[in-house]
Amino acid sequence: MLTDHGAELASKTLQGHPFLKGIDISENSITDAACDFLAQFVQKTPRLQQLYLRGYLFEPTRISDIGGEVLARSVSCKDGFELELDYQQVGCKTAAALARNSLWSRVSLFNTNVSTMGALGLANSFRNGVALGAEQKWLNVAQCRIAPSAIKLLRSVGFLRLDSHGQRPR
């Protein structure tokens, strides 16, 4: 199982690789401690377009909003980037950082701590023109903690695909 230290070593080793387009290091013991290294890896690897960091559901400590914000800012310079943070402990601050960056093409926050406030922030950033291109984006916020009214607002934005089924109780 890959730990924060292993993620640091891997990201430093692969950083800048001229042909690497994606990396999947899901279901490992990665926490906020590795996110700075992973963010540098994203920024300094020119063709990288995918970072999959699906959490391991039963790990007590996973990536929180601290690391989620760092990762969201790192993809801000990557047009068409895909970021997966399913089952991590990210929430509204990560959603807000993603709302300020509209270059991503696919973000998956399945079964995370994103709540109504995070969903409203994302929806309003697209509705108010802060973020652009919703019709070309896929957003997965299924099984989070989002009120039906905020889901309705997200739907009104016009995402290419919006997965929002099975919201958990708040």
C-alpha positions as CSV (number, residue, x, y, z in Angstrom):
1,M,0.0,0.0,0.0
2,L,1.3,3.4,-1.0
3,T,1.8,5.9,1.9
4,D,2.4,9.6,1.9
5,H,6.2,8.9,1.8
6,G,5.7,6.6,-1.2
7,A,3.5,9.1,-3.0
8,E,6.3,11.7,-2.4
9,L,8.9,9.5,-3.8
10,A,6.8,8.5,-6.8
11,S,5.8,12.0,-7.6
12,K,9.4,13.2,-7.4
13,T,10.5,10.3,-9.6
14,L,7.8,10.8,-12.3
15,Q,7.7,14.7,-12.1
16,G,8.2,16.3,-15.5
17,H,7.9,13.0,-17.4
18,P,7.2,14.2,-21.0
19,F,4.7,11.5,-21.9
20,L,2.8,10.7,-18.7
21,K,-0.9,11.6,-19.2
22,G,-2.5,10.1,-16.1
23,I,-1.8,8.5,-12.8
24,D,-4.1,6.4,-10.6
25,I,-2.9,6.0,-7.0
26,S,-6.4,5.3,-5.6
27,E,-7.2,3.2,-2.5
28,N,-3.9,3.9,-0.8
29,S,-3.0,5.5,2.6
30,I,-2.5,9.0,1.2
31,T,-3.3,12.0,3.4
32,D,-2.9,15.8,3.3
33,A,0.8,15.3,3.9
34,A,1.3,14.1,0.3
35,C,-0.8,16.8,-1.4
36,D,1.9,19.4,-1.7
37,F,4.2,16.9,-3.5
38,L,1.3,15.7,-5.7
39,A,0.4,19.3,-6.5
40,Q,4.0,20.1,-7.7
41,F,3.9,16.8,-9.7
42,V,0.6,18.0,-11.4
43,Q,2.1,21.4,-12.2
44,K,5.5,20.2,-13.4
45,T,4.3,17.3,-15.6
46,P,3.4,18.9,-18.9
47,R,1.0,16.4,-20.4
48,L,-0.6,15.1,-17.2
49,Q,-4.4,15.3,-17.6
50,Q,-5.6,12.8,-15.0
51,L,-5.1,12.3,-11.3
52,Y,-7.1,9.7,-9.6
53,L,-7.0,9.7,-5.8
54,R,-10.0,7.7,-4.8
55,G,-9.8,7.1,-1.1
56,Y,-10.0,3.9,0.8
57,L,-13.3,4.1,2.5
58,F,-12.2,2.5,5.8
59,E,-9.0,4.5,6.3
60,P,-9.6,6.7,9.3
61,T,-7.4,9.5,7.9
62,R,-7.7,10.5,4.3
63,I,-7.3,13.7,2.2
64,S,-9.3,16.5,3.9
65,D,-10.1,20.1,2.7
66,I,-6.5,21.1,3.5
67,G,-5.1,18.8,0.8
68,G,-8.1,19.1,-1.4
69,E,-7.6,22.8,-1.8
70,V,-4.0,22.3,-2.6
71,L,-4.9,19.8,-5.3
72,A,-7.7,22.0,-6.7
73,R,-5.3,25.0,-7.0
74,S,-2.7,22.8,-8.7
75,V,-5.1,21.8,-11.6
76,S,-6.0,25.4,-12.2
77,C,-3.3,25.7,-14.8
78,K,-4.3,22.4,-16.6
79,D,-7.0,22.8,-19.3
80,G,-9.2,19.7,-19.5
81,F,-7.9,18.1,-16.3
82,E,-9.7,15.2,-14.6
83,L,-9.5,15.0,-10.8
84,E,-11.0,12.2,-8.8
85,L,-11.3,12.5,-5.0
86,D,-14.0,9.9,-4.3
87,Y,-14.3,8.7,-0.7
88,Q,-11.8,11.3,0.5
89,Q,-12.7,13.6,3.4
90,V,-12.8,16.8,1.2
91,G,-15.7,19.2,1.6
92,C,-16.8,22.7,0.9
93,K,-13.4,24.4,0.8
94,T,-12.3,22.0,-1.9
95,A,-15.5,22.7,-3.8
96,A,-14.9,26.4,-3.4
97,A,-11.4,26.1,-4.8
98,L,-12.7,24.1,-7.8
99,A,-15.3,26.8,-8.3
100,R,-12.6,29.4,-8.8
101,N,-10.9,27.2,-11.4
102,S,-13.0,26.3,-14.4
103,L,-10.3,24.6,-16.6
104,W,-11.1,21.1,-15.3
105,S,-13.2,18.8,-17.5
106,R,-14.2,16.1,-14.9
107,V,-14.2,16.3,-11.2
108,S,-15.5,13.4,-9.1
109,L,-16.3,14.0,-5.4
110,F,-18.4,10.9,-4.9
111,N,-19.2,10.1,-1.2
112,T,-17.2,13.0,0.2
113,N,-18.1,15.7,2.7
114,V,-19.3,18.2,0.1
115,S,-22.5,19.7,1.5
116,T,-25.1,22.2,0.3
117,M,-22.8,25.1,0.8
118,G,-20.1,23.6,-1.4
119,A,-22.7,22.8,-4.1
120,L,-24.1,26.3,-4.0
121,G,-20.6,27.7,-4.4
122,L,-20.0,25.6,-7.5
123,A,-23.4,26.4,-9.0
124,N,-23.1,30.1,-8.4
125,S,-19.6,30.4,-9.8
126,F,-20.9,29.0,-13.1
127,R,-24.2,30.9,-13.0
128,N,-22.4,34.2,-12.3
129,G,-19.7,33.8,-14.9
130,V,-16.8,33.3,-12.5
131,A,-16.4,29.8,-13.9
132,L,-17.0,29.0,-17.5
133,G,-17.8,26.0,-19.8
134,A,-20.3,24.0,-17.6
135,E,-21.7,22.4,-20.8
136,Q,-18.3,20.7,-21.3
137,K,-17.8,19.5,-17.7
138,W,-18.7,16.3,-15.8
139,L,-19.3,16.7,-12.1
140,N,-19.9,13.8,-9.7
141,V,-21.3,14.8,-6.3
142,A,-23.4,11.6,-5.8
143,Q,-23.8,10.4,-2.2
144,C,-22.6,13.6,-0.6
145,R,-24.7,15.8,1.8
146,I,-26.4,18.2,-0.6
147,A,-29.9,19.5,-0.2
148,P,-32.4,19.0,-3.1
149,S,-32.6,22.7,-3.8
150,A,-28.8,22.9,-4.3
151,I,-28.9,19.9,-6.6
152,K,-31.6,21.7,-8.6
153,L,-29.4,24.7,-8.8
154,L,-26.5,22.6,-10.0
155,R,-28.7,21.0,-12.7
156,S,-29.7,24.5,-13.9
157,V,-26.0,25.3,-14.7
158,G,-26.1,22.9,-17.6
159,F,-23.2,20.5,-16.9
160,L,-22.5,18.0,-19.7
161,R,-23.0,15.4,-17.0
162,L,-24.0,15.8,-13.4
163,D,-24.1,12.7,-11.1
164,S,-26.0,13.7,-7.9
165,H,-28.0,10.6,-6.9
166,G,-28.3,9.2,-3.4
167,Q,-27.6,12.2,-1.2
168,R,-26.8,11.3,2.4
169,P,-28.6,12.9,5.4
170,R,-27.0,16.2,6.5
